[in-house]
Amino acid sequence: MAETLARSRGSGSPDAMLARFGLVKALSRQNRFTEADPIFRELVPYFARETGAESRFTTTASYYLGLGLSKLGRRAEAALILAHTLEIQQRAFGADDPDTNLTRAAKKEAEAG
């Protein structure tokens, strides 16, 4: 997986970015947050620019970035990112949306330390 991510680095094509998104979410599910962090930092602004700040791509990438930072012990930074993401999700998808609920829970966890 790491080899596939390395090969796609630098390619800003939509297909390459979507492939990186899928692979980096898999890294996160494997608790490989250190490897995932720089990739999510690349994907969040890419998706915001290409699909809008309120798109599911952008907010999902932001959620995973915040979640990873929290798991790495960088809780203050995580809480800020998750608070911003939560605000967007509540406005765009509603307070009861499943993604909104995931972000809300992750934000509470980050704030609780």
ABEGO torsion letter per residue (X at the ends): XAAAAAAABGBABAAAAAAAAAAAAAAAAAGBAAAAAAAAAAAAAAAAAAAEAABAAAAAAAAAAAAAAAAAGBAAAAAAAAAAAAAAAAAAAEAABAAAAAAAAAAAAAAAX
